[in-house]
Amino acid sequence: MAATLKNIKHNNTDIPVIFEKHNTLPIFNLQLVFKNSGYINDIKQPGLTNVTAKLLNEGTLKDGAINFARKLENRAISIYTSTGFETFVVEISCLKQEYKTALKYLEKLLKDPNLQNETLEKIKNLQLSKLKQKENDFDYVASSNLKKISYKNSALEYPSSGNIKSIESIKIEDVNENLKKVFNLNNLIVVVGGDIKFKEFKGEFQSILNLIKPNSKKEDIKKIEISKNIQTKTQIKDTEQSYIYFTSPFYIDSDSKDSCKAKVASFILGGSGFGSRLMEEIRVKNGLAYSAYGSISNKKSHSHFTGYLQTKLDNTKKAKDMVEKIVGDFVKNGITKKELDAAKNFLKGSEPLRTETFSQRLNRSFMLFYNNLPFDYPKQELKKIDELTVEELNKFIKSHNEIKNLSFSIVTK
């Protein structure tokens, strides 16, 4: 059965529910997705939402992390909280016969999260330890520096893990206040499926909804613009090779009618591994790197082109210049029919792999709804890709001249 869009009305709030019946296996999966609630809101205190999610994975105040985890494990129930840039997600997975029990445990967790200083300090210490270790992870350093120059003074300036100063400053009151903001009924999207009846689930789910309040008005995510300034930031480290990360603007919306063109262009330029322009020119023809990757990202909150490679210290400038040349030629001359045919064959042939599992299908259905696209959009998209001509794609690529405005973050010796 394909996913369907349903609705639950609670406290005069209409809550969209993406539901898929799955009779083949006796399973249950539930995701409470709070939009506009990820680390997009961490501009004043980077890492706060990540710490908040980790605290919800520490069980209840009454049971503590170990006892609560043991109770879940005894019934093969998983309750896990995570955060993305735009969303905050609480997910349950279990066998069908345990789903009512799983909902009760979720209710206990939401009523009585392990909000105590001891738990918070443990999370902070682990986070600080990871951040200090990453100071010698040069891929991380180069990537972080790129965000700082391309998205300065926005929530995208820092990774979800925050930085040492901000993590050290987080207090239990900050987490408590953040939980109240995150659990906003007006931002909730429910994604549920399995071998269950929707009407029965709707009744069992009311106790969970009673714990989530409509804290504020619905707000659409505001687009964060990437910096238009072309910059290069170089950081010197004791390294045996250079780490080169790059990005440029790419102006497109997540629900754009041209999304399929961006997908194909991204695949040809840098997303297809061997055969992509970046890999072929940088590795195969010039031997400047083991791998080179680039992709176009079009989210609700931001869009850009970005990529990376590693190369020998002596080849740093040559590799950087090569990236600029490849992207410039891509805009100027476009793609060939051979490249387009290869992209079409791969994208059409790999489509079944994207919906192999029930979890994949649920996640895809959510993303389609989230981006204001119909559930049958993947079929429409494949048809559009199949009918796409070289002339149409090259016209699209030429219209995005901004992709040539590359900024670089380089870690070298």
TORTI-146511 format. One line per 3 residues: their letters; for each residue x, y, z of C-alpha. Coordinates in nm, 4 decimals. Example, Ala and Ser with C-alpha at 12.3 -4.5 7.8 and 13.67 -1.06 7.14 Angstrom:
# TORTI-146511
as> 1.2300 -0.4500 0.7800 | 1.3670 -0.1060 0.7140
END
This chain:
# TORTI-146511
maa> 0.0000 0.0000 0.0000 | 0.1329 0.3438 -0.0903 | 0.1530 0.6296 0.1562
tlk> -0.1583 0.8391 0.2093 | -0.2029 1.1800 0.3670 | -0.4376 1.1821 0.6624
nik> -0.5189 1.4299 0.9343 | -0.5640 1.4399 1.3106 | -0.7373 1.7374 1.4670
hnn> -0.6215 1.8124 1.8198 | -0.6867 2.1258 2.0255 | -0.8139 2.3046 1.7131
tdi> -0.4870 2.2215 1.5369 | -0.4803 2.0173 1.2168 | -0.1867 1.7773 1.2271
pvi> -0.0814 1.6197 0.8954 | -0.0203 1.2457 0.9161 | 0.1651 1.0465 0.6518
fek> 0.0421 0.6886 0.6873 | 0.1398 0.3684 0.5091 | -0.0142 0.0306 0.5797
hnt> 0.2401 -0.2522 0.5667 | 0.0981 -0.6042 0.5942 | 0.4046 -0.8024 0.4937
lpi> 0.5895 -0.7724 0.8249 | 0.4482 -0.7264 1.1786 | 0.6286 -0.3960 1.2413
fnl> 0.5529 -0.0432 1.3591 | 0.7366 0.2791 1.2852 | 0.6494 0.6273 1.4092
qlv> 0.8266 0.9576 1.3585 | 0.7308 1.2817 1.5273 | 0.8880 1.5386 1.2972
fkn> 0.8955 1.8983 1.4186 | 0.9714 2.1280 1.1256 | 1.1622 2.4531 1.1661
sgy> 1.2971 2.3050 1.4911 | 1.6431 2.1718 1.4071 | 1.9694 2.3504 1.4625
ind> 1.8431 2.6207 1.2280 | 1.7416 2.7889 1.5550 | 2.0864 2.7615 1.7173
ikq> 2.2298 3.0876 1.5888 | 2.2693 3.2271 1.9425 | 2.3911 2.9035 2.1006
pgl> 2.5388 2.6568 1.8469 | 2.4965 2.2928 1.9462 | 2.2001 2.3469 2.1818
tnv> 1.9505 2.1465 1.9739 | 2.1996 1.8632 1.9298 | 2.2508 1.8483 2.3084
tak> 1.8724 1.8615 2.3578 | 1.8256 1.5592 2.1293 | 2.1020 1.3681 2.3093
lln> 1.9404 1.4367 2.6453 | 1.6149 1.2787 2.5255 | 1.8172 0.9653 2.4514
egt> 1.9146 0.9467 2.8204 | 1.5860 0.7988 2.9421 | 1.3534 0.9387 3.2079
lkd> 1.4422 1.1173 3.5288 | 1.2776 0.8369 3.7259 | 1.4493 0.5425 3.5551
gai> 1.7729 0.6979 3.4349 | 1.9424 0.6122 3.1074 | 2.0410 0.2516 3.1830
nfa> 1.7157 0.1301 3.3392 | 1.5011 0.2994 3.0752 | 1.7139 0.1512 2.7961
rkl> 1.6907 -0.1926 2.9567 | 1.3113 -0.1750 2.9687 | 1.2984 -0.0858 2.6004
enr> 1.5499 -0.3555 2.5085 | 1.3479 -0.6235 2.6886 | 1.0626 -0.5560 2.4476
ais> 1.2797 -0.4867 2.1407 | 1.1603 -0.1252 2.1309 | 1.3739 0.1576 1.9983
iyt> 1.3045 0.5220 2.0848 | 1.5606 0.7579 1.9370 | 1.5791 1.1338 1.9007
stg> 1.7840 1.3111 1.6347 | 1.8103 1.6528 1.4776 | 1.8761 1.7831 1.1305
fet> 1.9201 2.1407 1.0209 | 1.5487 2.1995 0.9617 | 1.3837 1.9257 1.1701
fvv> 1.3826 1.7634 1.5134 | 1.2732 1.3976 1.5082 | 1.1612 1.1480 1.7730
eis> 1.1323 0.7982 1.6253 | 0.9869 0.4715 1.7521 | 1.0389 0.1330 1.5908
clk> 0.9206 -0.1995 1.7289 | 0.7173 -0.5094 1.6531 | 0.3453 -0.4653 1.5931
qey> 0.2443 -0.6323 1.9196 | 0.4552 -0.3875 2.1208 | 0.3472 -0.0607 1.9613
kta> 0.0972 0.0365 2.2332 | 0.3619 -0.0292 2.4974 | 0.6131 0.1734 2.2944
lky> 0.3719 0.4684 2.2899 | 0.3399 0.4458 2.6671 | 0.7179 0.4577 2.7055
lek> 0.7309 0.7589 2.4737 | 0.4662 0.9257 2.6889 | 0.6793 0.8636 2.9995
llk> 0.9833 1.0086 2.8254 | 0.8026 1.3249 2.7171 | 0.6516 1.3719 3.0635
dpn> 0.9704 1.3075 3.2557 | 1.2895 1.3605 3.0485 | 1.6174 1.3128 3.2315
lqn> 1.6619 1.6846 3.2915 | 1.9319 1.6999 3.5543 | 2.2729 1.8613 3.5682
etl> 2.4534 1.5285 3.6029 | 2.3078 1.4040 3.2728 | 2.3741 1.7334 3.0964
eki> 2.7370 1.7439 3.2127 | 2.7917 1.3897 3.0834 | 2.6559 1.4871 2.7404
knl> 2.8573 1.8089 2.7320 | 3.1816 1.6317 2.8270 | 3.1319 1.3750 2.5501
qls> 3.0520 1.6504 2.3027 | 3.3525 1.8590 2.4060 | 3.5777 1.5541 2.3765
klk> 3.4554 1.4889 2.0204 | 3.4993 1.8542 1.9232 | 3.8572 1.8555 2.0531
qke> 3.9337 1.5346 1.8641 | 3.7964 1.6923 1.5465 | 4.0550 1.9700 1.5681
ndf> 4.2893 1.7161 1.4059 | 4.0318 1.5882 1.1591 | 4.1342 1.8030 0.8647
dyv> 3.8279 1.7179 0.6557 | 3.6161 1.8514 0.9423 | 3.8362 2.1603 0.9811
ass> 3.8194 2.2437 0.6096 | 3.4436 2.1839 0.5977 | 3.3827 2.3957 0.9106
nlk> 3.5940 2.6819 0.7795 | 3.3993 2.6762 0.4533 | 3.0712 2.7182 0.6427
kis> 3.2161 3.0097 0.8374 | 3.3019 3.2059 0.5242 | 2.9986 3.1121 0.3162
ykn> 2.7238 3.1325 0.5802 | 2.8635 3.3812 0.8306 | 2.6166 3.5163 1.0899
sal> 2.3615 3.2425 1.0254 | 2.2809 2.9090 1.1881 | 2.4712 2.7378 0.9035
eyp> 2.7959 2.8989 1.0172 | 2.8453 2.6144 1.2668 | 2.7863 2.2378 1.2457
ssg> 2.5097 2.0744 1.4508 | 2.7672 1.9823 1.7171 | 2.8340 2.3509 1.7872
nik> 3.1690 2.4727 1.9132 | 3.3613 2.4389 2.2383 | 3.2645 2.7799 2.3772
sie> 2.8920 2.7384 2.3069 | 2.8740 2.3824 2.4439 | 3.0474 2.4866 2.7654
sik> 2.7885 2.7626 2.8128 | 2.4775 2.5400 2.7905 | 2.2793 2.5137 3.1148
ied> 1.9932 2.2824 3.2096 | 1.7562 2.5815 3.1852 | 1.8608 2.6303 2.8217
vne> 1.7750 2.2696 2.7375 | 1.4425 2.2907 2.9184 | 1.3443 2.6070 2.7325
nlk> 1.4564 2.4563 2.4019 | 1.2402 2.1480 2.4607 | 0.9382 2.3729 2.5075
kvf> 1.0138 2.5502 2.1790 | 1.0827 2.2295 1.9859 | 0.7702 2.0425 2.0954
nln> 0.5320 2.2758 1.9171 | 0.2060 2.1210 1.7956 | 0.1894 2.3762 1.5131
nli> 0.5167 2.2416 1.3702 | 0.4362 1.8714 1.4037 | 0.4200 1.6282 1.1128
vvv> 0.3454 1.2648 1.2037 | 0.4908 0.9861 0.9909 | 0.3559 0.6428 1.0830
ggd> 0.3249 0.3020 0.9269 | 0.3270 -0.0709 0.9756 | 0.0845 -0.3547 1.0267
ikf> -0.1648 -0.1363 1.2139 | -0.5028 0.0255 1.1602 | -0.4988 0.4037 1.1433
kef> -0.8191 0.4473 1.3430 | -0.6785 0.2404 1.6290 | -0.3472 0.4269 1.6210
kge> -0.5277 0.7613 1.6238 | -0.6996 0.6666 1.9498 | -0.3794 0.5420 2.1145
fqs> -0.1873 0.8502 2.0007 | -0.4054 1.1047 2.1794 | -0.2125 1.0730 2.5060
iln> 0.1065 1.1752 2.3237 | -0.0601 1.4734 2.1592 | -0.1867 1.5920 2.4983
lik> 0.1781 1.6507 2.5968 | 0.2584 1.8719 2.2973 | 0.1326 2.2292 2.3088
pns> 0.0765 2.4800 2.0276 | 0.3530 2.7160 2.1408 | 0.3486 2.9648 1.8563
kke> 0.2100 3.0387 1.5139 | 0.3155 2.8339 1.2158 | 0.6202 2.9845 1.0528
dik> 0.7671 2.9038 0.7151 | 1.1403 2.8447 0.6985 | 1.3229 3.1511 0.5757
kie> 1.5812 3.0961 0.3042 | 1.9394 3.1544 0.4170 | 2.1417 3.3126 0.1403
isk> 2.4977 3.1974 0.0829 | 2.7599 3.4718 0.0735 | 2.8093 3.6271 -0.2694
niq> 3.1710 3.7183 -0.1859 | 3.4302 3.4931 -0.3468 | 3.6742 3.3970 -0.0728
tkt> 3.9586 3.1554 -0.0029 | 4.0469 3.0628 0.3538 | 4.3696 2.8692 0.4055
qik> 4.4621 2.7129 0.7382 | 4.8081 2.5724 0.8023 | 4.8269 2.2373 0.9825
dte> 5.0813 1.9616 1.0236 | 4.9392 1.7523 0.7407 | 5.0789 1.5276 0.4685
qsy> 4.8245 1.6397 0.2071 | 4.5951 1.9307 0.1289 | 4.2229 1.9201 0.2004
iyf> 4.0273 2.1355 -0.0437 | 3.6601 2.2134 0.0136 | 3.4627 2.4450 -0.2120
tsp> 3.1179 2.5933 -0.2543 | 2.9241 2.8436 -0.4644 | 2.5693 2.9774 -0.4883
fyi> 2.3067 2.7814 -0.6769 | 1.9719 2.9563 -0.6736 | 1.6906 2.6998 -0.6770
dsd> 1.3975 2.6133 -0.4489 | 1.3320 2.2656 -0.3083 | 0.9991 2.2413 -0.4945
skd> 1.1214 2.3980 -0.8189 | 0.9918 2.2519 -1.1452 | 1.3586 2.2426 -1.2512
sck> 1.4685 2.0207 -0.9612 | 1.5056 1.7220 -1.1925 | 1.7423 1.9225 -1.4144
akv> 1.9502 2.0185 -1.1113 | 1.9590 1.6510 -1.0112 | 2.0937 1.5415 -1.3492
asf> 2.3394 1.8321 -1.3721 | 2.4666 1.7553 -1.0216 | 2.5119 1.3884 -1.1114
ilg> 2.7149 1.4692 -1.4227 | 2.9288 1.7416 -1.2675 | 3.0357 1.5671 -0.9500
gsg> 2.7900 1.3230 -0.7989 | 2.8387 1.0075 -1.0025 | 3.1858 0.9046 -0.8917
fgs> 3.3823 0.7667 -1.1856 | 3.2410 0.9280 -1.4963 | 3.1649 1.2611 -1.3344
rlm> 3.3451 1.5680 -1.4670 | 3.5294 1.6335 -1.1419 | 3.6515 1.2753 -1.1029
eei> 3.7461 1.2309 -1.4675 | 3.9412 1.5553 -1.4969 | 4.0994 1.5658 -1.1521
rvk> 4.1830 1.1995 -1.0955 | 4.1719 1.0073 -1.4218 | 4.3283 1.2628 -1.6576
ngl> 4.5503 1.4604 -1.4206 | 4.6126 1.2306 -1.1220 | 4.5590 1.5132 -0.8729
ays> 4.3418 1.3255 -0.6226 | 4.2172 0.9815 -0.5278 | 3.8602 1.1100 -0.5399
ayg> 3.6757 1.4333 -0.6101 | 3.3115 1.4951 -0.5365 | 3.0595 1.7734 -0.5885
sis> 2.6840 1.8101 -0.5626 | 2.3997 2.0598 -0.5843 | 2.1920 2.0828 -0.2694
nkk> 1.8471 2.2418 -0.2753 | 1.6850 2.2480 0.0691 | 1.4000 2.4621 0.1933
shs> 1.6412 2.6671 0.4015 | 1.9340 2.6968 0.1600 | 2.0757 2.5915 -0.1745
hft> 2.4296 2.5726 -0.3072 | 2.6880 2.3717 -0.4970 | 2.9583 2.2147 -0.2832
gyl> 3.2363 1.9576 -0.3074 | 3.5754 1.8434 -0.1863 | 3.8988 1.6601 -0.2681
qtk> 4.2357 1.5822 -0.1145 | 4.5627 1.6204 -0.3021 | 4.9409 1.6273 -0.2566
ldn> 5.0776 1.9418 -0.0948 | 5.2617 2.0402 -0.4133 | 4.9437 2.0116 -0.6182
tkk> 4.7254 2.2393 -0.4030 | 4.7091 2.5386 -0.6381 | 4.6840 2.3224 -0.9481
akd> 4.3916 2.1258 -0.8019 | 4.2121 2.4442 -0.6944 | 4.2574 2.5963 -1.0389
mve> 4.1359 2.2733 -1.1964 | 3.8082 2.2848 -0.9976 | 3.7479 2.6423 -1.1159
kiv> 3.8210 2.5441 -1.4774 | 3.5937 2.2375 -1.4675 | 3.2995 2.4330 -1.3261
gdf> 3.3605 2.7197 -1.5685 | 3.3687 2.4843 -1.8678 | 3.0572 2.3076 -1.7389
vkn> 2.8595 2.6331 -1.7502 | 3.0090 2.7523 -2.0783 | 2.9928 2.4311 -2.2814
git> 2.7318 2.2239 -2.0977 | 2.7051 1.8466 -2.1141 | 2.7260 1.5913 -2.3954
kke> 2.4622 1.3434 -2.5095 | 2.6829 1.0587 -2.3886 | 2.6926 1.2073 -2.0381
lda> 2.3168 1.2660 -2.0384 | 2.2417 0.9108 -2.1541 | 2.4679 0.7658 -1.8832
akn> 2.2997 0.9806 -1.6176 | 1.9524 0.8788 -1.7358 | 2.0426 0.5089 -1.7318
flk> 2.1868 0.5247 -1.3824 | 1.9095 0.7344 -1.2270 | 1.6373 0.5174 -1.3804
gse> 1.8153 0.1917 -1.3010 | 1.8920 0.2785 -0.9389 | 1.5410 0.4048 -0.8579
plr> 1.4196 0.0720 -0.7052 | 1.7136 0.0777 -0.4615 | 1.5773 0.3980 -0.3063
tet> 1.2585 0.2284 -0.1864 | 1.3837 -0.1176 -0.0963 | 1.2866 -0.0969 0.2697
fsq> 0.9734 0.0199 0.4465 | 1.1753 0.2821 0.6322 | 1.3056 0.4232 0.3012
rln> 0.9519 0.4492 0.1649 | 0.8263 0.6292 0.4743 | 1.1186 0.8719 0.4696
rsf> 1.0678 0.9447 0.1008 | 0.6963 1.0057 0.1527 | 0.7788 1.2509 0.4296
mlf> 1.0330 1.4409 0.2184 | 0.7851 1.4682 -0.0689 | 0.5152 1.6082 0.1582
ynn> 0.7636 1.8340 0.3345 | 0.8717 1.9831 0.0012 | 0.5120 2.0324 -0.1184
lpf> 0.5410 1.7577 -0.3781 | 0.2848 1.4828 -0.4553 | 0.3560 1.1260 -0.3468
dyp> 0.3827 1.0152 -0.7101 | 0.6435 1.2834 -0.7872 | 0.9325 1.0306 -0.8243
kqe> 0.7480 0.8740 -1.1206 | 0.6846 1.2171 -1.2685 | 1.0493 1.3065 -1.2151
lkk> 1.1773 0.9926 -1.3894 | 0.9514 1.0704 -1.6846 | 1.0868 1.4269 -1.7004
ide> 1.4439 1.2979 -1.6811 | 1.3769 1.0431 -1.9547 | 1.2404 1.3185 -2.1820
ltv> 1.5155 1.5693 -2.0989 | 1.7234 1.6801 -2.3976 | 2.0828 1.8009 -2.4121
eel> 1.9617 2.1432 -2.5286 | 1.7181 2.1812 -2.2376 | 1.9752 2.0810 -1.9767
nkf> 2.2474 2.3024 -2.1213 | 2.0107 2.5987 -2.1254 | 1.9371 2.5327 -1.7562
iks> 2.3080 2.5029 -1.6708 | 2.3910 2.8281 -1.8532 | 2.1153 3.0051 -1.6576
hne> 2.3010 2.9265 -1.3347 | 2.6170 3.1211 -1.4012 | 2.6430 3.1853 -1.0240
ikn> 2.7841 2.8351 -0.9734 | 3.1182 2.9654 -1.1040 | 3.1577 3.1992 -0.8034
lsf> 3.3536 2.9442 -0.6022 | 3.4845 2.9983 -0.2518 | 3.7491 2.7634 -0.1098
siv> 3.8533 2.6376 0.2299 | 4.1956 2.4742 0.2260 | 4.3885 2.2963 0.4995
tk> 4.7502 2.2507 0.3997 | 5.1067 2.2578 0.5311
END
